[in-house]
Amino acid sequence: MAARLMGYVSASNTPTIVGTVGLAVDFLVQAGGGGGAGNFYAAGGGAGGLRSSVTATGGGGTIEPTLNLLPSTNYYVFVGAGGGGGGGYQNGTNGSASSMGPIFSLGGGGSNSQNGGCGGGSNSSGAAGNGFLNQGFAGGTSSGGPASGVGNAGGGGTGAVGANGSGANGGNGGAGVATSITGSSVTTGGGGGGSSYSGTIGSGGAGGGGNGARGTATISQATAGAANTGGGGGGASHSSTSVGGSGGSGVVVVRWLTSVASITVGAGLTADATGTDGLYSYKRFTAGSGNISFA
């Protein structure tokens, strides 16, 4: 990345270079994951949508352009929370969006027909949710109508469609996407696994997806999506007290050339200490909302 001239558009829509220097900033904006469904035959939630300038994401395999930001200007950052897991015969709720300046990622779809950055998987009586183009994939479908042998589908991930329920077996959550914006490869956006009454449970997708539960007492509780991965929650077992796993919270990361600028973080945001990787500095935001600026 390098500093470069920032163009402005006049009233006549003719670009005019005015000499203001912009700062090139890379980003990863991962939204919160959707929650898994509650009993009786419960599907996994979809992962939160992902937009990034450093890795291909979503159905279109899109790497977005680096942002060109103005110095000493506030840019709003919001880290989305995961959706709640469903209780008795209820679907999980959608996750919350994450944003950084003009970049906006949609929260993951809760289980069973709910759309989002990634779609929730279907349970025995519904359809799969759709993912949003270039942010994530759809959930899988269930293997049939309500019966004790049905396996429920996995939620979609940022890198792959959720697996279908197959016979008595729950579908795995779709895989997430690996990104090295902090210098180390980290995978986010795994879909939640679907549940099974008597077969194999669906595993959460790589990137923080929660596992589904089984209707027998062996594995009775679904697991939540991992924090700061936007993973979808797993589907619950058939027990009347079983609750679907909640979605994992999102995360926002920005990266810039160390020699060009430093970052200021406003009130309301929770962030790690500024890290470095070669010529670059990066900041990872894990919760809250507020403004950041560069100088």
C-alpha positions in Angstrom: 0.0 0.0 0.0 1.1 3.6 -0.5 -0.2 7.1 -0.1 -1.8 8.5 -3.2 -3.7 11.5 -4.5 -7.4 11.4 -3.7 -9.8 12.6 -6.4 -13.0 14.6 -5.8 -16.0 14.9 -8.1 -17.3 18.3 -9.0 -21.0 19.2 -9.5 -20.5 18.5 -13.2 -19.4 14.9 -12.3 -15.9 15.7 -13.7 -13.1 14.2 -11.5 -10.8 16.9 -10.2 -7.5 16.2 -8.5 -7.2 18.7 -5.6 -3.9 17.5 -4.0 -5.3 15.9 -0.9 -3.3 12.8 0.1 -5.3 9.7 0.8 -4.2 6.7 3.0 -4.6 3.2 1.5 -6.2 0.9 4.2 -6.9 -2.8 3.8 -9.9 -4.2 5.7 -11.7 -7.3 6.9 -15.3 -6.8 8.0 -16.9 -10.0 9.4 -20.5 -9.8 10.6 -22.0 -11.7 13.5 -23.3 -15.3 12.8 -26.9 -16.5 12.9 -28.3 -18.7 15.7 -29.2 -22.3 15.3 -32.8 -23.6 15.7 -34.3 -25.0 18.9 -35.9 -28.4 19.2 -37.4 -30.5 17.6 -35.4 -31.0 14.4 -33.0 -28.1 14.2 -30.8 -26.7 11.6 -27.6 -24.7 12.0 -27.3 -20.9 11.6 -25.5 -19.2 8.7 -22.2 -17.4 9.3 -22.0 -13.6 9.1 -21.2 -12.1 5.8 -17.5 -11.2 5.0 -16.1 -8.4 3.0 -12.3 -8.1 2.6 -9.7 -6.4 0.4 -7.1 -9.1 1.1 -8.9 -12.4 0.3 -11.6 -13.7 -2.0 -15.0 -14.0 -0.3 -18.5 -15.1 -1.0 -20.1 -16.7 -4.0 -18.4 -14.4 -6.5 -14.9 -14.9 -5.1 -14.5 -11.2 -4.8 -11.4 -9.3 -3.5 -12.5 -5.8 -2.9 -10.5 -2.6 -3.6 -8.4 -1.2 -0.9 -10.0 1.8 0.8 -8.5 5.3 0.2 -9.2 7.2 3.4 -8.7 10.9 4.3 -6.3 11.8 7.1 -7.8 13.3 10.3 -11.3 12.2 9.3 -13.6 10.0 11.5 -14.7 6.6 10.1 -17.4 4.7 11.9 -16.7 1.1 13.0 -19.3 -1.3 14.3 -18.7 -4.9 15.4 -21.9 -7.0 15.1 -23.1 -9.5 17.7 -24.2 -13.0 17.0 -27.8 -14.0 16.8 -29.6 -15.9 19.6 -30.2 -19.6 19.5 -33.9 -20.7 19.2 -35.8 -22.3 22.1 -38.6 -24.8 21.8 -39.7 -25.0 18.1 -38.2 -21.6 17.4 -35.6 -20.6 14.8 -32.4 -18.8 15.7 -32.3 -15.1 15.0 -30.1 -13.3 12.5 -26.7 -12.0 13.5 -26.0 -8.2 13.4 -24.1 -6.5 10.7 -20.5 -5.2 11.0 -19.2 -2.1 9.3 -16.1 0.0 8.7 -16.7 3.3 7.0 -18.4 2.5 3.7 -18.0 -1.2 4.0 -21.0 -3.0 5.4 -21.3 -6.8 6.0 -24.7 -8.5 6.6 -25.4 -10.6 9.7 -25.7 -14.3 9.2 -29.2 -15.9 8.7 -30.8 -17.7 11.6 -31.7 -21.3 10.9 -34.5 -22.4 8.6 -35.3 -20.1 5.6 -33.6 -17.0 7.0 -31.4 -15.0 4.6 -28.3 -13.1 5.5 -24.6 -12.7 4.7 -24.7 -16.5 4.7 -28.0 -18.3 4.8 -29.3 -20.6 7.6 -29.8 -24.3 7.0 -33.3 -25.8 6.6 -35.0 -27.9 9.3 -37.5 -30.6 8.5 -40.3 -28.2 7.7 -38.6 -25.3 5.9 -36.3 -24.1 3.1 -32.7 -23.1 3.3 -31.8 -19.4 3.6 -29.9 -17.6 0.9 -26.5 -16.0 1.3 -25.7 -12.5 -0.1 -23.7 -12.2 -3.3 -20.0 -11.8 -2.6 -20.4 -12.1 1.2 -21.4 -15.7 1.7 -23.2 -18.9 0.7 -26.7 -20.4 1.2 -27.5 -23.0 3.8 -28.2 -26.7 3.0 -31.6 -28.4 2.9 -33.1 -31.1 5.2 -33.6 -34.7 4.2 -37.4 -34.8 4.5 -40.5 -34.1 6.6 -40.7 -34.3 10.4 -39.7 -37.8 11.5 -37.3 -39.3 14.1 -34.9 -40.3 11.3 -34.4 -36.8 9.8 -31.1 -35.0 9.7 -31.2 -31.2 9.5 -29.0 -29.0 7.4 -25.9 -27.0 8.1 -25.8 -23.2 7.7 -23.9 -21.5 4.9 -20.3 -20.3 5.4 -18.3 -17.5 3.8 -16.4 -20.0 1.7 -18.9 -22.8 1.0 -22.6 -23.8 1.0 -23.9 -25.6 4.1 -24.3 -29.4 3.6 -27.7 -31.0 3.3 -29.1 -33.2 5.9 -28.7 -36.8 4.6 -31.0 -39.5 5.9 -30.7 -39.4 9.7 -27.5 -37.4 9.6 -27.1 -33.7 10.2 -25.4 -31.6 7.6 -22.1 -29.9 8.3 -21.8 -26.1 8.3 -20.2 -24.5 5.3 -16.5 -23.7 5.6 -15.3 -20.2 6.2 -12.4 -18.3 4.6 -8.8 -18.0 5.7 -7.3 -14.4 5.8 -3.8 -13.2 6.7 -4.5 -9.5 7.2 -2.7 -9.7 10.6 0.2 -11.7 9.3 -1.1 -15.0 10.5 -3.8 -17.1 8.7 -7.1 -16.9 10.6 -10.3 -18.5 9.3 -13.7 -16.9 10.0 -17.3 -17.4 8.9 -18.0 -21.1 9.4 -21.6 -22.2 9.3 -23.4 -24.0 12.1 -23.9 -27.8 12.0 -27.3 -29.3 11.8 -28.8 -31.7 14.4 -29.7 -35.3 14.1 -32.3 -37.4 16.1 -30.3 -40.7 16.0 -27.6 -40.4 13.3 -24.4 -38.3 13.0 -24.5 -34.7 14.1 -23.4 -31.9 11.7 -20.1 -30.4 12.5 -19.6 -26.6 12.5 -17.7 -25.3 9.4 -14.1 -24.3 9.7 -14.0 -20.8 11.0 -15.9 -20.9 14.2 -19.2 -22.7 13.3 -20.9 -24.4 16.2 -21.7 -28.2 16.2 -25.2 -29.6 16.1 -26.7 -31.8 18.8 -28.2 -35.3 18.7 -31.6 -36.3 19.9 -30.3 -39.0 22.1 -28.7 -38.2 25.4 -25.2 -38.7 24.0 -24.8 -35.1 22.6 -27.8 -33.2 23.8 -26.6 -29.6 23.5 -25.7 -27.6 20.5 -22.6 -25.4 20.6 -22.3 -21.7 19.9 -20.3 -20.1 17.1 -16.9 -18.9 18.3 -16.5 -15.3 19.4 -15.0 -12.9 16.8 -15.4 -15.4 13.9 -19.0 -14.7 12.9 -19.6 -18.5 13.0 -23.2 -19.8 12.9 -24.7 -21.6 15.9 -25.4 -25.3 15.8 -28.9 -26.8 15.8 -30.4 -28.2 19.0 -31.5 -31.7 19.8 -35.2 -32.9 20.0 -35.4 -32.3 23.8 -38.1 -29.7 24.8 -35.4 -27.9 26.9 -32.7 -27.9 24.2 -31.7 -24.5 22.8 -29.8 -23.9 19.6 -26.3 -22.5 19.7 -26.0 -18.7 19.4 -24.0 -17.2 16.6 -20.5 -15.9 17.2 -19.7 -12.2 17.2 -18.1 -10.5 14.3 -14.7 -8.8 14.0 -13.3 -5.8 12.1 -9.6 -5.5 11.1 -7.8 -2.7 9.3 -4.2 -2.6 8.1 -2.1 0.3 6.8 1.5 1.2 6.0 3.3 2.0 9.3 5.5 4.7 7.8 2.6 6.7 6.5 0.1 7.0 9.4 -0.9 6.1 12.9 -4.4 5.2 14.2 -6.6 6.9 16.8 -9.5 4.8 18.3 -12.5 6.6 19.8 -14.6 5.7 22.8 -17.0 2.8 22.5 -14.8 0.3 20.7 -12.9 -2.7 22.2 -9.7 -3.3 20.3 -6.5 -5.3 20.6 -3.2 -3.5 20.9 -1.9 -2.3 17.5 0.1 -5.0 15.9 2.8 -5.0 13.2 3.6 -7.3 10.4 6.7 -6.2 8.3 6.0 -2.8 6.9 2.4 -2.7 8.1 0.5 -2.0 11.2 -3.0 -3.5 12.0 -5.8 -3.0 14.4 -8.4 -5.7 15.4 -11.7 -4.6 16.8 -13.6 -7.2 18.8 -16.7 -5.4 20.1 -18.6 -2.1 20.3 -18.9 0.9 18.0 -17.2 4.2 17.6 -15.0 6.2 15.3 -11.4 5.7 14.2 -9.1 8.1 12.3 -5.6 8.2 10.9 -3.0 10.9 11.1 
